[in-house]
Amino acid sequence: MFSDFPIAILAGGLATRLRPITEKIPKLLIEVADKPFLSHQIRLLKAAGLTRLVLCVGHLGEKIVERYGDGAAWGVKIDYVFDGPKLLGTGGALIGALPKLGETFYVLYGDSYLPIDYRAAGDFFLRSGRAGLMTVFENHGRFDSSNVWFEEGEIRLYDKKNKVPQMHHIDYGLGIFHANAFDAFPRDAVVDLAAVQKSLVEHHQLAGLEIKQRFYEIGSPEGLKELDTLLRVDSSRGAIPG
């Protein structure tokens, strides 16, 4: 059942684009509409029935532990996996977290705010029978550089560096994986999640789910300002409880 799956939140980056704010606090604790960003993420996930969180943290991660602890006060269960002395990348962080994640899990970027139907994504993934799933959005270069060739319901190519004209979509920010998707990659080594996803595409093991609703993020000052405005408007309309 999808709601039994934990969700890994990738939050170990240095968030250099948000300095000087992130020199003293990690990205997940940045205030957005008067609350730490992680509180907004937890609200979305909890509403979707996802209450088992595994935070892959690094830079100033101890401040997140101090603030949220085991998550009980927020009605969720939080586990933490810290980067070691050597940063292992997004894929390496997930490989290190596999003992806490189990056989099947969601993956969410730590700066993504995705008000979507997580249940539908989980159901789609289970029906696909594949090792991984990437949600995609028809971007046409609007919010960032498009990096996915998605056609007839299939991901034909995913590459952040080598672009082709058919790339009109972008990685939306939510993935789902079986643990065996990482079997071919080394342990305790630098691994980019993008490399895992590219390999899955090449082996026809990465399902693609197109999301029509746009994504929001706090990875840039512009994105942070836009989301802050959005959440304040929603709060004034009563759309955001608590």
C-alpha positions in Angstrom: 0.0 0.0 0.0 1.4 3.4 -1.0 0.8 5.0 2.4 3.1 2.4 4.0 6.0 3.7 2.0 8.4 6.1 3.7 9.4 9.3 1.9 13.1 10.4 1.7 13.6 14.1 1.7 17.0 15.1 0.2 18.2 18.0 2.3 21.9 17.6 2.5 23.0 20.4 0.1 24.8 23.6 1.0 22.0 25.8 -0.6 24.6 28.3 -1.8 22.1 30.2 -3.9 20.3 31.2 -0.7 23.3 32.6 1.1 23.7 34.4 3.4 20.4 33.0 4.9 21.8 29.4 4.7 25.1 30.2 6.4 23.3 29.9 9.8 20.3 27.7 9.1 19.6 24.8 6.8 17.3 25.2 3.9 14.5 23.2 5.5 14.3 25.7 8.3 14.0 28.8 6.2 10.9 30.8 7.1 8.2 30.7 4.4 4.9 32.4 5.3 6.0 32.6 8.9 6.8 28.9 9.3 9.9 26.7 8.6 9.7 25.3 5.1 9.7 21.7 6.5 6.5 22.4 8.3 4.8 23.1 5.0 6.2 20.0 3.5 5.0 17.9 6.5 1.5 19.3 6.1 1.3 18.2 2.5 2.7 14.8 3.1 0.6 14.1 6.2 -2.6 15.1 4.3 -1.6 12.5 1.7 -1.2 9.9 4.3 2.6 9.8 4.2 3.7 10.0 7.8 7.1 8.2 7.7 9.9 10.6 6.8 13.6 9.9 6.4 15.5 13.2 6.2 18.9 12.9 4.4 20.7 15.9 5.9 24.1 17.3 6.1 24.9 21.1 6.4 23.5 22.3 9.8 21.3 19.2 10.0 21.5 19.1 13.7 19.4 22.2 13.9 16.6 20.3 12.1 16.8 17.5 14.7 16.7 20.1 17.5 13.5 21.6 16.0 11.6 18.5 14.9 13.0 15.6 16.8 11.2 12.4 16.0 8.3 14.2 14.5 5.7 13.1 17.1 4.6 16.7 17.8 3.7 17.0 14.1 1.9 13.7 13.9 4.6 12.0 11.8 7.7 9.8 12.4 11.0 11.3 11.4 14.3 9.4 11.0 17.6 11.1 10.0 20.5 10.0 7.9 23.5 12.3 8.1 26.1 12.8 5.4 29.5 11.6 6.5 32.7 13.6 6.1 32.6 13.0 2.4 29.5 14.3 0.5 28.2 11.4 -1.6 25.6 13.2 -3.8 21.9 12.7 -3.9 22.1 9.1 -5.0 24.8 8.3 -2.5 22.6 9.8 0.2 19.7 7.6 -0.7 21.9 4.5 -0.9 23.1 5.3 2.6 19.5 5.6 3.8 18.3 2.3 2.3 18.3 0.5 5.6 15.7 3.0 6.9 13.8 3.2 3.6 13.1 -0.4 3.0 12.0 -1.9 -0.3 9.9 0.9 -1.8 9.9 4.6 -1.1 9.1 8.1 -2.3 11.9 10.6 -2.9 11.3 14.4 -2.6 13.8 17.2 -3.1 14.3 19.2 0.1 13.5 22.5 -1.7 10.4 21.3 -3.5 6.8 22.2 -2.6 4.5 19.9 -4.6 0.8 20.3 -3.8 -0.2 17.2 -5.8 -2.0 13.8 -5.4 0.8 11.6 -3.9 -1.6 8.7 -3.7 -2.2 8.8 -7.5 1.6 8.8 -8.1 2.1 5.8 -5.8 -0.7 3.9 -7.4 0.7 4.7 -10.9 4.1 3.5 -9.9 2.8 0.2 -8.5 0.9 -0.5 -11.7 3.9 0.3 -13.9 5.9 -2.7 -12.6 9.1 -0.7 -13.0 12.0 -0.1 -10.7 11.5 3.7 -10.5 9.2 6.6 -11.4 9.9 10.2 -12.3 7.2 12.8 -12.3 7.6 15.3 -15.1 6.1 18.7 -16.0 5.8 20.2 -19.5 8.2 23.1 -18.9 9.4 24.4 -22.3 12.2 26.1 -20.5 9.8 28.3 -18.5 11.0 27.6 -14.9 14.4 26.0 -15.6 16.1 24.3 -18.4 14.0 21.4 -19.7 15.9 18.1 -19.3 13.4 15.3 -20.1 12.2 13.9 -23.5 8.8 12.6 -22.6 6.6 11.3 -25.4 3.6 9.0 -25.6 3.7 8.4 -21.9 7.3 7.3 -21.9 10.6 9.0 -20.8 12.8 8.6 -23.9 15.7 10.5 -22.5 16.8 12.3 -19.3 19.9 14.3 -19.2 20.8 17.5 -17.3 23.9 18.3 -19.4 23.4 17.1 -22.9 20.1 18.5 -24.2 18.2 17.6 -27.4 15.4 19.5 -29.1 12.8 17.0 -28.0 13.2 17.9 -24.3 10.2 19.9 -23.4 9.6 18.5 -19.9 11.5 18.8 -16.6 11.9 16.6 -13.6 9.0 17.7 -11.3 10.7 16.8 -8.1 9.0 13.7 -6.8 10.2 10.2 -7.5 9.4 6.7 -6.3 11.8 3.7 -6.3 12.2 0.1 -5.4 15.5 -0.4 -3.5 16.8 -2.6 -6.4 17.0 0.5 -8.6 20.3 1.3 -6.8 21.8 -2.2 -7.0 24.2 -1.4 -9.8 25.8 1.5 -8.0 28.6 1.5 -5.5 28.2 2.0 -1.8 30.1 4.7 0.0 30.9 6.5 -3.3 29.7 9.7 -4.9 26.5 8.9 -6.8 24.1 11.4 -8.4 20.5 10.5 -8.4 20.4 11.7 -12.0 22.8 8.9 -13.0 20.5 6.3 -11.4 17.6 7.7 -13.3 19.5 7.8 -16.6 20.4 4.2 -16.1 16.8 3.2 -15.4 15.7 5.0 -18.6 18.3 3.1 -20.6 17.0 -0.2 -19.2 13.3 0.8 -19.7 12.8 0.8 -15.9 11.8 4.4 -15.2 8.1 5.1 -15.5 7.1 8.7 -16.3 4.0 10.4 -14.8 3.1 13.8 -16.3 1.9 16.3 -13.7 -0.2 19.2 -15.0 0.0 21.4 -11.9 3.2 23.4 -11.7 5.7 22.9 -9.0 7.1 25.4 -6.5 10.6 25.6 -5.0 12.7 27.5 -2.5 16.0 26.7 -4.1 16.4 30.3 -5.4 15.6 33.7 -3.9 13.0 34.1 -6.7 11.3 30.8 -5.9 11.4 31.5 -2.2 9.6 34.8 -2.7 7.0 33.4 -5.0 6.1 30.5 -2.6 6.0 32.8 0.3 3.4 35.0 -1.5 1.4 31.9 -2.6 1.2 30.4 0.9 0.2 33.7 2.5 -2.6 34.1 0.0 -3.8 30.5 0.6 -3.6 31.0 4.3 -5.7 34.2 4.2 -8.3 32.1 2.3 -8.3 29.4 4.9 -6.6 26.9 2.6 -3.7 26.2 4.9 -4.6 25.0 8.4 -2.5 25.5 11.4 
